[in-house]
Amino acid sequence: MFCKHDQDGYRETIPGIRMKTVVYGEKTLMTEFLLEGGSFLPAHNHLHEQTGYLISGKIFLTIGDERLEVNPGDSWNIPGEVSHSAEAVKDSVAVEVFSPRRDEYII
């Protein structure tokens, strides 16, 4: 699968946070998240391992009991079933890969 970047296909998951599935295969799925400054993703968990990379902006990411300041170029890995949340300090763009593939993210 190949995907050419464009501005179409984003959907708002919660106020201030939009996502788009970029590509996926049999075992993984990659998404791009656009987070408006001041938006907050509440604590949640899921069975998927999640690996991310911040392209631009600034966020605070809480993984389990650890709160991390994330700046462009920083990356993270969240094991499955571990509680995590995110707070966008300013407009941010993040790319994340999920394994196993999150079928609910395929539109």
C-alpha positions as CSV (number, residue, x, y, z in Angstrom):
1,M,0.0,0.0,0.0
2,F,1.2,3.5,-0.8
3,C,-0.4,6.8,0.2
4,K,0.4,10.2,-1.2
5,H,0.1,13.0,1.3
6,D,-2.9,15.2,1.0
7,Q,-5.2,17.3,3.3
8,D,-8.3,15.1,2.9
9,G,-9.5,12.2,4.9
10,Y,-9.1,13.6,8.5
11,R,-11.8,12.9,11.1
12,E,-12.3,14.5,14.5
13,T,-12.0,11.9,17.2
14,I,-12.6,14.3,20.1
15,P,-12.7,18.1,20.0
16,G,-9.4,19.5,18.9
17,I,-7.9,16.2,17.8
18,R,-8.2,14.9,14.2
19,M,-6.7,11.7,12.7
20,K,-6.2,10.1,9.4
21,T,-5.2,6.5,8.7
22,V,-2.3,6.8,6.3
23,V,-1.4,3.2,5.4
24,Y,-1.9,-0.2,6.9
25,G,-1.0,-3.8,6.3
26,E,-1.9,-7.2,7.7
27,K,-0.3,-6.5,11.1
28,T,0.3,-2.8,11.5
29,L,-1.5,0.5,10.9
30,M,-0.1,4.1,10.7
31,T,-2.0,7.2,11.5
32,E,-1.3,10.9,11.5
33,F,-2.8,13.0,14.3
34,L,-3.4,16.7,14.2
35,L,-3.7,18.1,17.8
36,E,-4.9,21.7,18.4
37,G,-3.1,23.5,21.2
38,G,-5.0,23.1,24.4
39,S,-6.7,19.8,23.4
40,F,-6.6,16.8,25.7
41,L,-6.9,13.1,25.0
42,P,-8.2,11.5,28.2
43,A,-6.5,8.5,29.8
44,H,-7.4,5.3,28.1
45,N,-5.8,1.9,27.1
46,H,-6.2,-0.7,24.4
47,L,-4.6,-4.0,23.5
48,H,-2.5,-2.4,20.7
49,E,1.2,-1.6,21.1
50,Q,1.6,2.1,20.0
51,T,4.8,3.7,18.7
52,G,4.8,7.4,17.9
53,Y,7.0,10.3,16.7
54,L,6.3,14.0,17.1
55,I,6.8,15.9,13.9
56,S,5.9,19.4,15.1
57,G,4.5,21.2,18.1
58,K,4.7,20.2,21.8
59,I,2.7,17.8,23.8
60,F,2.7,16.3,27.3
61,L,2.3,12.5,27.2
62,T,1.5,10.5,30.2
63,I,2.3,6.8,30.0
64,G,1.3,4.9,33.1
65,D,2.5,7.1,36.0
66,E,5.2,8.9,33.9
67,R,4.5,12.4,32.5
68,L,6.8,13.3,29.6
69,E,7.5,16.5,27.7
70,V,7.5,15.6,24.0
71,N,9.1,17.9,21.4
72,P,9.7,17.6,17.7
73,G,11.9,14.6,16.9
74,D,11.0,12.8,20.1
75,S,9.5,9.3,19.9
76,W,7.7,6.9,22.3
77,N,6.4,3.4,22.7
78,I,3.3,2.4,24.7
79,P,2.8,-1.3,25.4
80,G,-0.6,-2.7,25.0
81,E,-3.0,-2.3,28.0
82,V,-1.0,0.5,29.5
83,S,-3.0,3.7,30.4
84,H,-1.9,6.8,28.5
85,S,-3.1,10.3,27.8
86,A,-1.9,13.4,25.9
87,E,-2.2,17.1,26.2
88,A,-1.3,19.4,23.3
89,V,0.6,22.5,24.5
90,K,0.5,24.0,21.0
91,D,-0.7,22.8,17.6
92,S,1.1,19.5,17.0
93,V,1.4,16.8,14.4
94,A,2.2,13.2,15.5
95,V,2.5,9.9,13.6
96,E,1.8,6.7,15.3
97,V,1.9,3.0,14.4
98,F,-0.3,0.4,16.0
99,S,0.1,-3.3,16.2
100,P,-1.9,-5.4,15.8
101,R,-3.7,-3.3,13.2
102,R,-6.6,-1.2,14.5
103,D,-9.4,-2.2,12.2
104,E,-11.7,0.4,13.6
105,Y,-9.3,3.1,12.2
106,I,-9.8,1.8,8.6
107,I,-12.4,3.9,6.9
